[in-house]
Amino acid sequence: MREYRSVTARELAACTCDRCHRRLTPDDPGEWQERLSVDHHCGFDSIFGDGNLVGLDLCQHCVREVLGEWLRVGPPQDLKEAGKLAWALVNMPNVGEDEDFERPRE
């Protein structure tokens, strides 16, 4: 016999870039997956205040424009992670419909 219970869950449905105000949604997977969201709980003696929360949401374009010179960009160091990335790319909802990424023709 199975017993069920009701569960209330919240799912992120959209995100707005704090810099350029671009609205990001899962309907545009490339932009959605490449956003950078940071929530940081400040510690003792932080310049932001003890225990405060610092939050930031940036689209990939603003990440590059604002942080570009300090970013270290390269391939995954772990082959297992590289395999996960390849699987995720091939199984994206719009694969083959995007001019930048097409499925190989058989």
C-alpha positions as CSV (number, residue, x, y, z in Angstrom):
1,M,0.0,0.0,0.0
2,R,1.3,3.5,-0.9
3,E,0.7,6.6,1.2
4,Y,1.1,10.1,-0.3
5,R,1.4,13.5,1.1
6,S,1.0,16.9,-0.4
7,V,4.2,18.9,-0.9
8,T,4.6,22.5,-1.7
9,A,7.6,23.4,-3.8
10,R,8.9,26.6,-5.3
11,E,10.7,26.6,-8.7
12,L,12.6,29.5,-10.1
13,A,10.6,30.6,-13.1
14,A,12.6,33.7,-14.2
15,C,15.6,35.8,-13.3
16,T,16.4,39.4,-14.2
17,C,20.0,40.5,-14.6
18,D,20.8,43.1,-12.0
19,R,23.0,45.1,-14.4
20,C,21.3,45.2,-17.8
21,H,17.8,44.1,-16.7
22,R,17.6,41.3,-19.3
23,R,14.8,38.9,-18.3
24,L,16.0,35.3,-18.3
25,T,13.6,32.3,-18.5
26,P,13.9,28.5,-19.1
27,D,12.3,29.1,-22.5
28,D,15.7,30.3,-23.7
29,P,18.0,27.5,-22.3
30,G,21.3,29.0,-23.5
31,E,20.8,32.3,-21.6
32,W,19.1,30.6,-18.6
33,Q,21.8,28.0,-18.0
34,E,24.6,30.5,-18.4
35,R,23.3,33.0,-15.9
36,L,25.4,33.6,-12.7
37,S,23.5,33.8,-9.4
38,V,25.3,34.4,-6.2
39,D,24.0,34.4,-2.6
40,H,26.6,34.9,0.0
41,H,26.1,35.0,3.8
42,C,28.6,37.5,5.2
43,G,30.6,36.6,8.2
44,F,31.9,38.5,11.2
45,D,33.5,41.8,10.4
46,S,32.3,41.9,6.8
47,I,32.4,45.2,5.0
48,F,28.7,44.4,4.0
49,G,27.7,43.9,7.6
50,D,27.8,41.0,10.0
51,G,25.5,38.2,8.9
52,N,24.0,40.0,6.0
53,L,23.2,38.3,2.7
54,V,24.8,39.6,-0.5
55,G,23.0,38.6,-3.7
56,L,23.6,39.1,-7.4
57,D,22.1,37.8,-10.6
58,L,23.9,38.5,-13.9
59,C,23.3,37.3,-17.5
60,Q,26.3,35.7,-19.2
61,H,26.9,38.9,-21.2
62,C,27.3,41.0,-18.1
63,V,29.5,38.4,-16.4
64,R,31.9,38.7,-19.3
65,E,31.7,42.5,-19.5
66,V,32.1,43.1,-15.8
67,L,34.3,40.2,-14.7
68,G,35.9,39.1,-17.9
69,E,39.5,40.1,-17.2
70,W,39.5,38.0,-13.9
71,L,37.7,34.9,-15.2
72,R,39.6,31.7,-15.8
73,V,37.8,30.0,-18.8
74,G,38.9,26.6,-20.0
75,P,37.7,23.1,-20.6
76,P,36.7,20.9,-17.6
77,Q,39.6,19.4,-15.8
78,D,37.7,16.2,-15.0
79,L,36.7,13.9,-17.9
80,K,33.7,12.8,-15.9
81,E,32.5,16.4,-15.8
82,A,33.2,16.8,-19.5
83,G,31.0,13.8,-20.2
84,K,28.1,15.4,-18.2
85,L,28.5,18.6,-20.1
86,A,28.4,16.8,-23.5
87,W,25.3,14.8,-22.4
88,A,23.6,18.0,-21.2
89,L,24.3,19.8,-24.5
90,V,23.0,16.9,-26.7
91,N,19.8,16.6,-24.6
92,M,18.9,20.3,-24.5
93,P,15.3,21.0,-25.5
94,N,16.1,23.0,-28.6
95,V,19.0,20.9,-30.0
96,G,19.1,20.9,-33.7
97,E,16.8,24.0,-33.8
98,D,19.7,26.5,-32.9
99,E,21.9,27.6,-35.8
100,D,24.9,27.6,-33.4
101,F,24.4,23.9,-32.4
102,E,23.1,21.3,-34.8
103,R,22.8,17.6,-34.5
104,P,25.1,15.7,-36.8
105,R,23.2,14.4,-39.9
106,E,23.1,10.6,-40.2
